[in-house]
Amino acid sequence: MSATQEAVLATVARILVEVIGEEWADETPIELDTSFADDLELESIEFVALAERLQEHYGAQVDFVGWLSDKELDEIIALEVGDLVDFIVAKL
């Protein structure tokens, strides 16, 4: 993993802890292969909060909502943290 990926993963993990709560994050380590649906059980409202916080941190260049809107439902369900990290790294 590159230094950029590590930094983005740390930022995404911190934001996810803010969104889902520390208790949940203590039980489920947030790594590249962590699933949003199966491991973190993110609800749609939490995806909205995640999108808002990502935009606050990275600005308009990381259009999380636009990226998600290009995906089919089964792709969204299968998303892992690493997919989001790769998307952000590609946009930076």
C-alpha positions in Angstrom: 0.0 0.0 0.0 1.3 3.4 -0.9 1.7 6.3 1.5 -1.2 8.1 -0.2 -3.4 5.0 0.2 -2.5 4.7 3.9 -3.2 8.4 4.5 -6.6 8.2 2.7 -7.5 5.0 4.5 -6.7 6.7 7.9 -8.9 9.6 6.9 -11.8 7.4 5.7 -11.5 5.3 8.8 -11.6 8.3 11.0 -14.7 9.7 9.2 -16.4 6.3 9.3 -15.9 6.1 13.1 -17.5 9.6 13.4 -20.4 8.4 11.3 -21.0 4.9 12.8 -19.8 5.5 16.4 -16.7 4.4 18.2 -18.3 1.4 19.9 -19.1 -0.2 16.4 -15.6 0.6 15.1 -14.0 -1.0 18.1 -15.6 -4.3 17.2 -14.9 -4.0 13.4 -11.5 -2.9 12.2 -11.7 -0.6 9.2 -9.4 -1.9 6.6 -9.3 -2.0 2.8 -11.3 -5.2 2.6 -14.0 -4.0 5.1 -17.4 -4.2 3.5 -19.8 -1.2 4.0 -22.8 -3.5 3.9 -21.7 -6.7 5.6 -19.1 -5.6 8.1 -20.1 -2.0 8.9 -23.8 -2.4 8.1 -24.0 1.2 6.9 -27.5 2.5 6.5 -28.4 5.0 3.7 -28.5 7.9 6.1 -25.0 7.0 7.2 -23.9 7.0 3.5 -25.3 10.5 3.3 -23.3 11.6 6.4 -20.2 9.9 4.9 -20.6 11.8 1.7 -21.0 15.1 3.5 -17.9 14.6 5.6 -15.9 13.4 2.6 -16.9 16.6 0.7 -16.0 18.7 3.7 -12.5 17.1 3.9 -11.6 16.7 0.3 -13.8 19.3 -1.4 -15.7 19.0 -4.7 -12.9 17.0 -6.4 -14.0 13.9 -4.6 -17.7 13.5 -5.7 -18.7 10.5 -3.7 -22.4 10.9 -4.5 -21.6 11.1 -8.3 -19.4 8.0 -8.0 -22.1 6.1 -6.2 -24.8 7.1 -8.7 -22.8 5.4 -11.5 -23.1 2.1 -9.7 -25.8 -0.6 -9.8 -27.4 -1.6 -6.5 -25.4 -4.9 -6.3 -22.2 -3.0 -6.8 -23.1 -0.6 -4.0 -23.9 -3.5 -1.7 -20.5 -5.1 -2.5 -18.5 -1.9 -1.9 -15.5 -2.2 0.3 -13.5 0.6 2.0 -10.6 -0.1 -0.4 -12.9 0.8 -3.4 -13.6 4.1 -1.8 -9.9 4.7 -1.0 -8.9 3.9 -4.6 -11.5 6.3 -5.9 -10.3 9.1 -3.6 -6.6 8.4 -4.4 -7.5 8.6 -8.2 -9.2 12.0 -7.7 -6.4 13.6 -5.6 
